[in-house]
Amino acid sequence: MAQHDVNKIKDHAELFQQQEYQELFQAKKEFECGHESEEVTRIAEWTKTWEYREKNFARQALTVNPAKACQPLGSILAAVGFEGTLPFVHGSQGCVAYFRSHLTRHFKEPFSAVSSSMTEDAAVFGGLKNLIEGLAVSYNLYKPKMIAVCTTCMAEVIGDDLQAFIRTAKEEGAVPEDFPVPYAHTPSFVGSHILGYDNMMKGILSNLTAGKKKETTNGKINFIPGFETYIGNLREIKRIANVMGIDYTLLADNSEYLDSPNNGTYNMYPGGTKLEDAADSINAEATIALQAYATTKTREYIEHEWHQKTYVNRPVGIRGTDEFLMKLSALTGKPIPQELEDERGRAVDALTDSQAWLHGKRVAMYGDPDLVIGLTQFLLEVGAEPVHILVSNSNEHFETELRALLDSSPFGQGATIHGGRDLWHMRSLLFTEPVDLLIGNSYGKYLWRDTKTPFVRIGYPIFDRHHLHRYATYGYQGTINLLNWIVNTILDELDRNTIIPSKTDISYDLIR
C-alpha cells in the first residue's frame, strides 16, 4: 500500500479506490458483522420519511453534528486580536491542539496557542503547578505582551480558580506583577464558541481598562466584531470608518494575525489592537457591536462599568448597512460620503439584476445567531423565502428577534425556527420538506451529497474551499458578494440540470 514513487502520489480520494483498499474495506465490514447492503439501503430510505423525522425530532439524549463549537475556541480567537497576545488554554494538550487545528484549517494561517498540559495527576491535585510553570515558560520563550488565559472542561470540572492561580503565579515570579494576564472561565460543556468569545472579550477589556477612566472622552467609536471569521469584514469596517473620517478602535482586530503577508520574515504576533488603545477604549464616545449574541456580557459590562452607550448594528444587506452608516453619522456628526452612496447604488443595481432568479426561492440555513439574522434580512430583501432556520446555539432572545424579522415580510411567513437542533435534524427537514437552496458551513456538504440540495458555503468553518474568508459579507460590497455566491449557485444548478444533449439542453440558453 505504500506509495514509493513521489511522482505518483495519489490524493486520498483516488488512493482509497485502489483494489487493495477496497478489499480491506470489505473485510472490515465482514469483521464488524455489518448488515447486508440491501438492509442498509432499506434503512437509509426509511430515514428520509416523515415517520423517521418524528422519531428524529423526539430524541433528547443524543446530539448528531451540532452546528457549533465549544467556548475555548471562541476565546482564543478573541485573544489574538490584541497586540502581542498569546492565548493560554488551561487544560489538556489535546484540547488546544484541536482549537489550533480548527482555526488553522479555516484561515489557512498558523494559529499559535499554548496549554498548561494538564494530565491525570493535575485532574486529581489541581492544575496550579501546571499553570505557574506554563505562564513562566510562555513569558520567557515566546516574549508576548499579554497572555490571555481560558479554561477547558478538565479545569472547570475540578474547580480551578483562575483569578487565585494567576495571582499566585505572579507572587512566585512566573510573570512580572504588572504583566497583563486577563482570563475567562470557558467550560466546553456550557454554551458555545460565541459565549467563549464574549467571556474572553469581557475579561481582556476589564483587565486592560482598570483604572483608566478619565473625565472626558477620547472622541472615538469602539467597534466589537464578535466571533467574526471573515477577514474582509474587519477590513471593510475599517475602510468605512476611514472613508467617513471617524476615529475608532477595533476591539479586537485579528485581520493581520489571520491574514498576514508572506514576506519571508516570521512574525509570531502580526497586527492586533494596540494594548494602549484597548485600555483607552473605556473613554470612547460609544461602542458598536457588530454581533449581538457574541457580545452580550461584554456590552452589559461596558454599559454598567464604563457607563458608556452600546449599540448593535449588523451591516448586512442594504437595510443593515444603511442602518449602520446612519448610526455612525448620528454618533459622530460625520456625513455619509458620496463614495459610500455610490457603492449603495451599485449594490442596489446588482440586486435588481439578479432578483428574478432569487424571488420565491425556498431556502434552508444554519449557523450562529447573528449570522442567521443577517442572512435572513438579506434574503428577505431579494424576495427569497426562508423555510428551515436551524441554530444549535440558539436562545430565547434570538428567536424572538428573528421571529419579528420574519413576520415583518411576506416572504418570511412560512419560516420555522429550529433552536437547539443539529444537522441530523436538518437532514430530515430537507428530505421531508425540500427547498431550493441550503446555506451553511462546510459540514453542509454531506447534506448536499445526501439530499442533493444546492449548497452555498457561508459561515464558519469553511474547510473545503479556499479564500472565502478573505471576502466581506458586510457593507454594500459584502452585499454584492453574498448575492454573487447565492445567485451563481442557483445558476450552476440550473446548468447541471440542463446538460443532457437533445433532452434538457434544447434551449441553448447562454445568457442568464
N, C-alpha and C positions, 0 to 999 in steps of 0.2 A: 504493500500500500504506500510505501514511501515514495515521494516524488524526488528522484535523484537528479533529474535534468532541470537545471534552473531556468532553461529556456522554454520549458513546457509545464510550468507551474499552473495549475488549474484553479479557477475560482471555486469556492466551496459548492456553489450551485451545480457546477459541472462535475466536480470531483465525486460527489456522492451519488452521481448517476452511473458510475462505473460498476461493472458486474460484481466485483468483489464486495463493494459496499452494499449493493442490492441483496446479495446473498447473506451478508451479515445482518441486514435489517429483517430479512425473512426468518433467519434462525432466532433472532431476538424475539420476534413475535411468537414463535413456537415455544420458546423457553418460558415466556411470560404467560403462556396459556391464553393468548389473545383470542378474541371471538372471530368467527368466520366473517369474511368480507361482506357477505350478504346481510348478516345481522348488524354489522357496523353501519351499513348503508340504510337499513330499515330504521335504526335508532336515530341516525343523523337526519333522516327525512321527518321523523316524528318531532324532533326538536325545532322544526320550522312551523309548527302548528300552533293554533290558539290554545289547544289543550295544554301543550308544554309551556306556553307563555304564562298561563295562570299558575302553574307549578313553579316556574322560574321566579315570578314576582312574589310568590308566597314564602320563598326561602329567607331565613333570618340569620342563621349561624355560619354562613359562608359568603365570602366575597370573591368574585372572579374578575381579575383585571380591573381594579378601580382606576378611574381617571384622576389620580392624584399621587403625590409622593409624600415623604414624611418631613417633619419640621426641620431637622438639621440641614437638609438640602437647601431650603429657603434661607436659612440663617447665614450660611456661608456665602450665598450669592449676594446678600446684603453687605456682608463684611468687605468683600473685595472691591466694593465701590468707593472705599475710602483710601486715601493716600498711604502707601506703605503698610497696608494691613494684612496680617497673616491670620487666617481662620484657624482656630484650635478646637478640635472636637474632643470633648472629654467622654471617652468611651472606648470601644474596641477598635482595633486597627481595620477590621473588615468593614465596619460602617463607613469610615472616612474614605476608604478605597472605593466603595460603591458611589459615594457622593461625587468624588473627583471624576470617576469614570463617566457618570451620568451627564455631568455638565460638560466635560471634555468632548464627549461624543456629539452633543448638540452644537456647541460653539466651534468645534474643530480647533480648539486652543488648549494649551496646557493649563490646568487649574490646580493651584497649589493650596494645600490644606494639610495640617498635621494632626496627630492624635496622641492622646495620653496612653494609648495602647493598654487599656485595662484587660486583664485576663482573669482566671478563676480566683486567684488569691485576692485581687482587688475587689472582686464581687463579694467576697466574704468579709474582708477587713476594711473596705472603703478605698476610694481612689485618691486620697490626699497625696500620698507619696508620688503616685504617677503624675499628678497634676504639677506638683512642685518641680519635679525633675524635668517634665515636659516643657514647662514655661522657661526654665533655665536654659535648656538646650536650644529651644526655638529662638530665644532672645539672642543668644551668643552666636549661633550658627547662621541664622537667616537675616539678622540685623533689621527687623521690622521697626516701623514707627509706632505700631499699635498691634496688639494681639487680641482678637475677639474670640471669646470662649463660648461654646454652646455644649449641650449635653445630648446623649443618646439614651436609649432605653435602659441600658445597664446602670448607668449613673443615677438615673431617675428612680429606678426600682429600689435601689439600696439607699436612696435619700441623700446623696452627696449635696452639700450646701456650697454652691459656687462662691457666694459672697465671702463666707468664712474661709474657704480654701484659698481664694486669691489673696485675702488679707494675710493669711499665714505665709503664703508663698513670698509676699513682699517682705514680711518681717524676717524671713530666713534668707533674704537676698537673692531669690531666684530672678527677680527683675527689680529695677530701681523703684523706689517708693512713688515717684511722680510719673512712672511709665503707665500709659493708659491701657487697662485691661478690662474693657467692657465685657459683659456676659449676658447670657439669656438661657433660661431653662427651657429646653425644647424636646420634651419627651415624644418619641416617634409614635407612641400609641394614642396620642391625642391630637386632634386637628390634622393639618396637612402642611405642605411646604409654604403656603401663603401665611399661615399663622407663624411659622418659624421665621419668615422674613420680617413680619410685624414685630415679633418679640425681640429679634436682634436689632432692628432699626431703633426701637424704643430704648434698648439697652445702650447702644452706642451714643445716641443723642443725649440721654440722661447723663452719661459719663463725661462726654466732651463739653457739655454746656454748663456743668455745675459751677456756680459762682460767676458766670459770665454775663448775667443780665445787667443791662445798662438803662439809664433813664430815658434815652432817646433811641429811635430805631435806626437801623443802618440803611433804610430805604430799599432793601432788596425784597424779592419774592422767592420763597423756597418752593422747589418742586420735589415731590417724592414720587418716583416712578411706580413703586410697588414691585411685585415679582415680575419684572419685565425681562423677556428673553429675546426681544427684537432690538438689536443694537441700533438699527435705523431709527427706532422711535426715540431713543435718547438723543441722537444727533438731530433729529427733526425738532424736538422740543427746544434744544439749544439754538438751533438755527432760527426758529420762530422768535424766540426771545431776543436774539441779536438783531434780527430784522426790525423788530419793534423798538429797539433801543432800551430794553429792560435789563436792569441789573439784577442778577439772580444767583441762587445757589442750588445746585442739583444734588439732592440727598437720596441716593448716592450714585455717583457716576462711574459705572464699571464698563463704559463703552471702549476705552483703550485697553483695559485689562483683558477683555473678552474678544478684542479685535485689534491686536497690536500689530504694527508693521514689521515685516520680516526684513530687517536692515543689517543682519549679520551680527548684531550685538544682543546678548541675552539680558533682559531686564525682568527681575522677578516680580516687581510691583509697578507695572506701567500705569500711568494716569491715576485717576481717582480724585475724589473731592478732597481738597486740602483740609487737614485737620483743624487749622485755624479758622477756615471758612465755615466748617461744620460747627465749630464751637460758637461762632458768631451768629449762627442761624437763629438762635434764641431771640435775637434783636431785629429780626426781619419784620416787614410790614404785615405779611400774611404767608400762609403755607397752602399750596395747592397740591392735593394728592391726585394722581392720575388713575389710581385704583382705590376703590373704597374698602374692599374686603381683605386686602393685604396690608392695610394701614389703620385698622380700627383702633387698636391700642395706642399706636403712635399718635394719631390725631387727638385721641382723648387726653393723652399726656401733654401734648402741645397746648391744647385749649385750657387745661386745668393748671398746669405748672408754669407754662410760659405766658399764659394769658394772651395768647395770640390766636387770631381768627384762622380757621382752616376751612377749605372748600374741597369738593370733589368734582373734577371735570375729566371726562373721558373724551379726548379729541378724536373720536372715531366717526367716519362718515361726515356728511355735510353738516347735519344738525349738531353733532358732537363737537366738531371743530369750530363751528360758528359760536357756540356757547363758550368754548374755551377762550377764543380770541376776545369775545366781548367781556368776559370776566377779567382777562388780563388788562384790557383797556380801562375797565371801570376801576380796578385796583390801583393802576399806575397813572391814569390820566393820559396815557400814550394813545395816539390814534392808530387804527389798523391801516397799515400802509397799502398803497396801490399794488405793490408786488404780491401781497397775500390775496387781495381781491381778485387779481388776475388768475392766481392759482385756483381760487374757488371757481371762477368761470370755466377754466379748463376742466376741472373735475366734474362740474355740472354737465358740461358738454359731453364728456366721456360717458357719464351715466345715461344721458339721453341717447347716445349711440347704441348702447348695449341693453337698455331697459327692456326692449321687446323680448329678448332672449331669457330674461330673468323673471319677468312678470308671471305670477301664478305658479312658479316652480316650488314644489314642496321640498322642504329642507329639514334634515336631522342634524343636530350638532351636539358636541360635548366639549367640556373644558372647564377652566376656572371661572368663578362667578363674574368677575369684571370683564374677562374676555368674552364670555357668552352675552353679556348685556350689550357690549359694543357691537358684536356681530349681529345681534338681533336688531339693534337700531339701524344698522346699515342695510340689512336685508329688507326691513320694512320700508326703507326709503326707495328701494327699487321694485317694490311690489312682489317680492318673493314671500312665501308663506312658511314660516317656521312651524313644524309639526311636532317633532320629538326634541325636547331640550333636556339633556341629561348632565347633571352636575354632581359629581361624587362628594365634593367638599361644600355642599350647599348649607344654607341656614335660613331661618325664617325671614329675616330682614331682606335677604337677597331675593327670595321667592316672591315676597310682597312687591318689591321694586320691579322685578321682571314682569310679574303679572300685570302691574299697572301699565308698563310699557307696551305689552302685547295688547291689552284692552284698548289702548289709545289709537289703534289702527285696525281697519277692517281686515288687513292681511294677517293679524295676529290672533284672530278669534279662535282658530282651530288648534292652537298650540297647547301641548301638555308639558308641564314641568315635572321632571323626574329627579327629585332631590335625593341624594344619598344612594343612588343606584350606580351600577358598574357597567362595563362594556359587554358583559354577557346578557344583561338586561337589554342593552341597545340592540344586540343581535336579534332577540325575539321581536322587538319593535319593528326592525327593518324587514323581517320576514312576514310578519302578520299585517303590518300597515306600511307598505313600501313607499319610498319617497324618491324624488328625482336627484337628490344630492345629499352627501354626507360631508360634514366639516368637522375636523378634529386633528389630533396629533398623530404621530407615526403609527401608533398602535391601531389606528383605524384601518390600516392596510389589510388586516386579517378579516375585518368586517367586509371590506371591499371585495376581497377574494371570495368570501363565503356567500355574500348576498348579491354581489355584482352591482352594488350601488355606486355610482360615480363619486369619487372621493377627492376632496380638496384638503391639503395639509396646511392647517393653520393652528398654531398653539405651541405647547411645549410638552414633551420633547419632539424635535424633528431629527430623527436619526438617519433616515434612509434617503434623504435628499440633501444636497449641498447648497449652502449660501442663502437659504430663505431667511435666516435670522438676521442677515445684513440689511434687509429691506425695512421700510417703515410701514406700519399699519395706521399710524397717527397722522393727522393733518390731511390737507387736501391731496398731497402726493400719496399718502397712505391709502386714501380712498380709492385712488386710481389703481394702486397695487392690489387691494382686495378685489376690486372689480375685475382686474386682469386675471387673477388666479381663478376666480369663480366662473366668469363667463367663458373663459377659454377651456375650462374643464367640461362645461356643457357642450361646447362646440367639438372638442375632442371626442366626446362620447357620441355625438351625432355622426361624426365621420366614421367611427368604429362600427356604427350600426348601418352604414350605407356603403359598404365596400365590396359587396358580392356582385361580381360582373353580371350585367343584364338582369339582375333581380332587384337589388336595392340601390344601385348606383345610377339609375336611369336618368335622373335629372342633371347629373354632372354639375352640381351646384358648387362652383368655385368660390363665389363671393357670398359671404355670410353677413 
